[in-house]
Amino acid sequence: MALFKLSLLIVSLLILPVGDGTSRARVSKTSSGIDQAKPFINVDGQDLRAKMAAAIRLAHSSSSSPYWTAYTFDVRPGVAVDMDTRNFDGRSNVYGDTVVSIGTSNGVTVETRSLGIFFLRESGSDAITRVEVYNLDRKREYSGYPVYWLGRGGNQESLSLLQELIQSSQTNRISEHLVIAIALHDDPRVATVLKDYVRGNAPGRVRSTAVFWLGQIGGEQPFLADLVRNQNESVEVRKEAAFAIGAGKEPGAMPILKSLYGSANNREIKDQIIFAASVNEDKKDAVDFLISAAQNDSDHEVRKQAIFWLGQMAGQRAMEALGHTVDDSDAETEVQKQAVFAISQRNRNEAVPALIRIARTHPKAAVRKQALFWLGQTDDERALELFKEILAK
């Protein structure tokens, strides 16, 4: 399913919900506590640019291999990037090559406050071929290349340097990672920088990455909603803005998504708003919205998407809505089959009895067949008894 595949890419970059009173585990020490497989080569200089130039000179005189230049910065609270997942009971996903995790470690919400921005450079030309944000507490070999360590970069000089590198970058991958690095800075200017990329003529992934992070930073819901409504904007940016609203941690996202859904006349945008609602923290309003879309939207493909994401959400009300769709005599067969699939994705103790009921009693053969198919995937004794009963007739 196209939207499901898209979700695997997009949902992967979320920020930890660290609010007042929430316990935190800093998955870091300090920049002076770096513990690596090989020691970094410390570089002195008056400021970040001077250190970068000195590092390049040292690399020329010391080795003919590629090399890293790297520095740390003031990290935004509430993010867990490139963390050690041992004893972690949340989820880890990948956005580009940047791993960001959501959850807890030994019962405590995690965050990484000691991150470094690493630039892999070619020997000779010194061209940047990779940009990575790494957790400084994790041991790694850095591909066996030397790392010239520049210490801590101030926000102003770091943001300025990263913006200049985006302007000169020749690849989308590097540009995207540079935008992520900007967004991870704990600085009030970050939102302005990201909005400038959205408004400008930056490459597509730069713009969409900036849009996503505006949702995570907070305070930008009106800006993002205007992007979703803007029919002159690219569909991809509009979809990213819708997701950013839903995936953000600010209250009030669901009323905005409902309003946007009501005025949307593009199926892709409506599908994305449905997906954004499914990942929002306001689960009660999200379920209400998805049930309404699943039952009332005039586009049966949109209803199918609402049913699919409803099936991924926990809660008795979601299960009841799926059952209602299956039993609705006015519903199209394909929509009912989609609801059967969504039921099959639920907890086994919910799904198996519901599928058995559908397989026994549904008036449509195609829907009964769908229920039997998913029962066959469960390896459940109750399903086996049903099959034995059917085959014995």
C-alpha positions as CSV (number, residue, x, y, z in Angstrom):
1,M,0.0,0.0,0.0
2,A,1.6,3.3,-1.1
3,L,0.6,5.2,2.0
4,F,1.9,2.5,4.3
5,K,5.2,2.5,2.5
6,L,5.4,6.2,2.7
7,S,4.6,6.0,6.5
8,L,7.7,3.8,7.0
9,L,9.8,6.6,5.7
10,I,8.1,9.5,7.3
11,V,7.1,8.3,10.7
12,S,10.7,7.5,11.4
13,L,11.7,11.0,12.6
14,L,9.9,11.9,15.8
15,I,11.1,13.7,18.9
16,L,10.8,12.4,22.4
17,P,7.9,13.9,24.4
18,V,9.9,15.2,27.4
19,G,7.6,17.5,29.3
20,D,7.6,19.0,32.8
21,G,7.9,16.4,35.5
22,T,9.0,13.7,33.1
23,S,12.0,11.6,34.2
24,R,14.9,11.7,31.8
25,A,18.0,9.6,31.2
26,R,20.7,11.5,29.4
27,V,22.2,9.1,27.1
28,S,25.4,11.1,27.0
29,K,28.1,12.4,29.3
30,T,29.7,15.7,28.2
31,S,31.8,16.6,25.1
32,S,34.8,16.1,27.3
33,G,33.7,12.6,28.2
34,I,34.1,11.1,24.7
35,D,35.0,7.5,24.8
36,Q,35.9,6.3,21.3
37,A,37.6,3.3,19.8
38,K,40.4,5.6,18.6
39,P,41.2,9.0,20.1
40,F,40.2,12.1,18.3
41,I,42.8,14.5,17.1
42,N,42.2,17.8,19.0
43,V,42.5,21.0,16.8
44,D,43.0,24.4,18.3
45,G,41.9,27.7,16.8
46,Q,40.2,31.0,17.5
47,D,36.8,29.9,16.3
48,L,35.1,27.1,14.5
49,R,36.1,28.2,11.0
50,A,39.7,28.6,12.1
51,K,39.7,25.2,13.6
52,M,38.2,23.7,10.5
53,A,40.9,25.2,8.3
54,A,43.6,24.0,10.8
55,A,42.1,20.5,10.7
56,I,42.3,20.4,6.9
57,R,46.0,21.5,7.0
58,L,46.7,18.8,9.6
59,A,45.0,16.2,7.4
60,H,47.1,17.2,4.4
61,S,50.3,16.8,6.3
62,S,49.4,13.6,8.2
63,S,47.6,11.2,5.8
64,S,46.4,10.6,2.3
65,S,43.2,8.9,3.4
66,P,39.7,10.4,3.7
67,Y,39.2,12.1,7.1
68,W,36.5,13.5,9.4
69,T,36.2,17.0,10.9
70,A,33.7,17.1,13.7
71,Y,32.4,19.3,16.5
72,T,29.7,19.3,19.2
73,F,27.0,21.9,19.7
74,D,24.1,23.0,22.0
75,V,21.6,20.2,21.5
76,R,17.8,20.7,21.5
77,P,16.2,18.9,24.6
78,G,14.0,15.9,24.0
79,V,15.7,14.2,21.2
80,A,17.4,10.8,21.3
81,V,19.7,10.4,18.2
82,D,21.8,7.4,17.5
83,M,21.3,6.0,20.9
84,D,22.3,2.6,22.4
85,T,19.2,0.5,22.1
86,R,20.1,-2.0,24.8
87,N,17.5,-2.0,27.6
88,F,15.4,0.3,25.4
89,D,11.6,-0.5,25.3
90,G,10.5,2.1,22.8
91,R,11.0,2.2,19.1
92,S,13.9,3.2,16.8
93,N,13.4,4.4,13.3
94,V,15.5,5.8,10.5
95,Y,15.1,9.1,8.7
96,G,17.8,9.2,6.0
97,D,20.7,7.7,8.0
98,T,19.8,9.5,11.2
99,V,18.4,7.2,13.9
100,V,16.0,8.9,16.3
101,S,14.3,6.9,19.1
102,I,11.1,7.2,21.1
103,G,10.6,5.5,24.4
104,T,12.3,4.6,27.6
105,S,15.4,2.8,28.9
106,N,14.9,1.0,32.3
107,G,11.7,2.9,32.7
108,V,13.1,6.4,32.1
109,T,12.5,8.6,29.1
110,V,15.8,8.9,27.1
111,E,17.4,11.8,25.4
112,T,20.9,12.4,24.0
113,R,22.4,15.8,24.9
114,S,26.0,15.2,23.6
115,L,25.9,14.9,19.9
116,G,28.5,15.7,17.2
117,I,28.3,16.8,13.6
118,F,30.7,14.8,11.5
119,F,31.9,15.7,8.0
120,L,33.7,13.1,6.0
121,R,36.1,14.7,3.5
122,E,38.0,13.4,0.6
123,S,41.8,13.6,0.8
124,G,43.3,16.1,-1.6
125,S,40.1,17.9,-2.6
126,D,38.7,18.1,1.0
127,A,35.2,17.8,-0.5
128,I,32.5,16.7,2.0
129,T,31.1,13.3,1.0
130,R,29.0,12.6,4.1
131,V,27.4,14.4,7.0
132,E,26.4,12.5,10.1
133,V,25.0,13.4,13.5
134,Y,26.4,10.9,16.0
135,N,25.9,10.2,19.7
136,L,29.3,10.9,21.2
137,D,28.9,8.3,23.9
138,R,28.8,5.4,21.4
139,K,32.0,3.8,20.4
140,R,32.6,3.5,16.7
141,E,35.5,3.1,14.2
142,Y,34.4,6.0,11.9
143,S,35.3,3.7,9.0
144,G,38.9,3.7,10.2
145,Y,39.5,7.3,9.2
146,P,41.0,9.9,11.5
147,V,38.7,12.3,13.3
148,Y,39.9,15.9,13.7
149,W,38.0,17.3,16.7
150,L,37.1,21.0,16.8
151,G,35.5,21.1,20.2
152,R,32.3,23.0,20.8
153,G,30.8,25.3,18.1
154,G,28.8,28.3,19.2
155,N,25.2,28.4,17.9
156,Q,25.8,31.4,15.7
157,E,29.0,30.1,14.0
158,S,27.6,26.6,13.7
159,L,24.3,27.6,12.1
160,S,26.1,30.0,9.8
161,L,28.5,27.2,8.7
162,L,25.8,24.7,8.1
163,Q,23.7,27.1,6.0
164,E,26.7,27.9,3.8
165,L,27.3,24.2,3.3
166,I,23.7,23.7,2.3
167,Q,24.1,26.4,-0.4
168,S,27.2,24.7,-1.8
169,S,26.1,21.1,-1.4
170,Q,25.8,19.0,-4.6
171,T,23.7,16.1,-3.2
172,N,20.3,15.8,-1.6
173,R,21.5,13.4,1.0
174,I,24.1,15.8,2.4
175,S,21.7,18.7,2.3
176,E,19.1,16.7,4.1
177,H,21.5,15.8,6.9
178,L,22.7,19.4,7.2
179,V,19.1,20.5,7.7
180,I,18.7,17.8,10.4
181,A,21.8,19.1,12.1
182,I,20.4,22.7,12.1
183,A,17.1,21.5,13.5
184,L,18.8,19.7,16.4
185,H,20.4,23.0,17.7
186,D,18.9,24.5,20.8
187,D,18.5,28.0,19.5
188,P,15.4,30.2,18.9
189,R,16.7,31.1,15.4
190,V,16.3,27.6,14.1
191,A,12.6,28.0,13.2
192,T,13.4,31.1,11.1
193,V,16.1,29.3,9.3
194,L,13.9,26.4,8.5
195,K,11.0,28.6,7.3
196,D,13.4,30.4,5.0
197,Y,14.3,27.1,3.4
198,V,10.6,26.3,3.0
199,R,9.8,29.6,1.4
200,G,12.9,29.6,-0.9
201,N,14.1,27.6,-3.8
202,A,15.9,24.9,-1.8
203,P,16.0,21.3,-3.2
204,G,12.9,19.2,-2.5
205,R,14.3,17.1,0.4
206,V,15.7,20.2,2.1
207,R,12.3,21.8,2.0
208,S,10.4,18.7,3.2
209,T,12.9,18.0,6.0
210,A,12.6,21.6,7.1
211,V,8.8,21.3,7.1
212,F,8.9,18.2,9.3
213,W,11.2,19.8,11.9
214,L,9.0,22.8,12.1
215,G,6.3,20.5,13.5
216,Q,8.7,19.1,16.1
217,I,10.1,22.5,17.2
218,G,6.6,23.8,18.0
219,G,4.8,27.1,17.6
220,E,4.5,26.7,13.8
221,Q,1.0,25.1,13.4
222,P,-0.5,28.1,11.5
223,F,2.5,28.2,9.1
224,L,2.2,24.4,8.5
225,A,-1.6,24.6,8.0
226,D,-1.2,27.4,5.4
227,L,1.2,25.1,3.5
228,V,-1.4,22.2,3.5
229,R,-4.0,24.6,2.1
230,N,-1.8,26.1,-0.5
231,Q,-2.8,24.5,-3.8
232,N,0.1,26.2,-5.5
233,E,2.6,24.3,-3.3
234,S,3.9,20.9,-4.3
235,V,1.8,17.9,-3.1
236,E,4.9,16.4,-1.3
237,V,5.5,19.5,0.8
238,R,1.7,19.8,1.6
239,K,1.7,16.2,2.7
240,E,4.8,16.7,4.8
241,A,3.2,19.7,6.5
242,A,0.1,17.7,7.3
243,F,2.2,15.0,8.9
244,A,4.3,17.5,10.8
245,I,1.1,18.8,12.5
246,G,0.0,15.3,13.5
247,A,3.4,14.1,14.6
248,G,4.2,17.3,16.6
249,K,3.8,17.4,20.4
250,E,1.7,20.6,20.6
251,P,-1.9,20.4,21.8
252,G,-4.7,21.4,19.4
253,A,-3.4,19.4,16.4
254,M,-6.6,17.4,15.8
255,P,-8.9,20.4,15.4
256,I,-6.5,21.7,12.8
257,L,-6.3,18.4,11.0
258,K,-10.1,18.1,11.0
259,S,-10.4,21.6,9.5
260,L,-7.8,20.8,6.8
261,Y,-9.5,17.5,6.0
262,G,-12.9,19.2,5.6
263,S,-11.5,21.7,3.0
264,A,-9.2,19.2,1.1
265,N,-10.1,18.2,-2.4
266,N,-7.0,16.1,-3.2
267,R,-7.0,12.4,-2.3
268,E,-3.3,12.3,-1.5
269,I,-3.7,15.2,0.9
270,K,-6.7,13.6,2.6
271,D,-4.9,10.3,2.9
272,Q,-2.0,12.1,4.5
273,I,-4.2,13.9,7.0
274,I,-5.7,10.6,8.0
275,F,-2.2,9.2,8.5
276,A,-1.2,12.3,10.5
277,A,-4.2,11.9,12.8
278,S,-3.3,8.2,13.4
279,V,0.1,9.2,14.9
280,N,-1.2,12.1,16.9
281,E,-1.0,11.8,20.7
282,D,-4.6,12.8,21.2
283,K,-5.9,9.3,20.6
284,K,-9.5,9.9,21.5
285,D,-10.0,12.7,19.0
286,A,-8.0,10.8,16.5
287,V,-10.2,7.7,16.7
288,D,-13.3,9.9,16.5
289,F,-11.9,11.5,13.3
290,L,-10.9,8.2,11.7
291,I,-14.2,6.6,12.4
292,S,-16.0,9.6,10.8
293,A,-13.8,9.4,7.8
294,A,-14.2,5.6,7.5
295,Q,-17.9,5.8,7.6
296,N,-18.7,9.1,5.8
297,D,-16.2,10.1,3.2
298,S,-17.6,9.9,-0.3
299,D,-14.3,8.5,-1.7
300,H,-14.1,4.7,-1.0
301,E,-10.3,4.7,-1.4
302,V,-10.0,7.4,1.4
303,R,-12.4,5.3,3.5
304,K,-10.1,2.3,3.1
305,Q,-7.1,4.4,4.3
306,A,-9.0,5.5,7.3
307,I,-10.0,1.9,8.1
308,F,-6.4,0.7,7.7
309,W,-5.0,3.3,10.2
310,L,-7.9,2.7,12.5
311,G,-6.9,-0.9,12.5
312,Q,-3.4,0.0,13.7
313,M,-4.7,1.9,16.7
314,A,-5.4,0.3,20.1
315,G,-8.8,0.7,21.8
316,Q,-12.2,-0.9,21.9
317,R,-13.9,1.9,20.0
318,A,-11.6,1.4,17.0
319,M,-12.4,-2.3,17.0
320,E,-16.2,-1.6,17.2
321,A,-15.9,0.8,14.3
322,L,-14.1,-1.8,12.1
323,G,-16.8,-4.4,13.0
324,H,-19.5,-1.9,12.1
325,T,-17.9,-1.3,8.7
326,V,-17.8,-5.1,8.0
327,D,-21.4,-5.5,9.0
328,D,-22.7,-2.4,7.1
329,S,-24.9,-3.8,4.3
330,D,-24.4,-0.5,2.4
331,A,-20.6,-0.6,2.5
332,E,-18.7,-1.6,-0.7
333,T,-17.2,-5.1,-0.7
334,E,-13.6,-3.7,-1.1
335,V,-14.1,-1.4,1.9
336,Q,-15.4,-4.3,4.0
337,K,-12.4,-6.5,2.9
338,Q,-10.1,-3.7,4.0
339,A,-11.8,-3.6,7.4
340,V,-11.3,-7.4,7.7
341,F,-7.6,-6.9,7.0
342,A,-7.5,-4.1,9.6
343,I,-9.1,-6.4,12.2
344,S,-6.5,-9.1,11.4
345,Q,-3.8,-6.7,12.4
346,R,-5.2,-6.3,15.9
347,N,-4.3,-8.2,19.0
348,R,-4.9,-12.0,18.5
349,N,-7.5,-12.2,21.3
350,E,-9.4,-9.4,19.6
351,A,-8.8,-10.4,16.0
352,V,-9.4,-14.2,15.9
353,P,-12.9,-14.2,17.4
354,A,-14.0,-11.4,15.2
355,L,-12.6,-13.1,12.1
356,I,-14.3,-16.4,13.0
357,R,-17.6,-14.6,13.4
358,I,-17.2,-12.9,10.0
359,A,-16.1,-16.2,8.3
360,R,-19.2,-17.9,9.7
361,T,-21.9,-15.4,9.2
362,H,-21.1,-12.7,6.7
363,P,-23.5,-12.6,3.8
364,K,-20.8,-11.9,1.2
365,A,-18.6,-14.8,0.0
366,A,-15.7,-12.5,-0.8
367,V,-15.7,-11.1,2.7
368,R,-15.9,-14.5,4.3
369,K,-13.0,-15.7,2.1
370,Q,-11.0,-12.7,3.3
371,A,-11.6,-13.5,6.9
372,L,-10.6,-17.2,6.3
373,F,-7.4,-16.1,4.6
374,W,-6.3,-14.0,7.6
375,L,-7.3,-16.7,10.0
376,G,-5.0,-18.9,8.1
377,Q,-2.1,-16.6,8.9
378,T,-2.7,-16.6,12.7
379,D,-1.5,-20.2,13.6
380,D,-4.3,-20.1,16.3
381,E,-6.0,-23.2,17.6
382,R,-9.4,-21.5,17.3
383,A,-8.8,-20.9,13.6
384,L,-7.7,-24.6,13.2
385,E,-11.0,-25.8,14.8
386,L,-13.0,-23.6,12.3
387,F,-11.1,-25.1,9.3
388,K,-11.6,-28.6,10.6
389,E,-15.3,-27.9,11.0
390,I,-15.6,-26.5,7.4
391,L,-13.7,-29.3,5.8
392,A,-15.7,-31.9,7.6
393,K,-18.9,-30.7,6.0
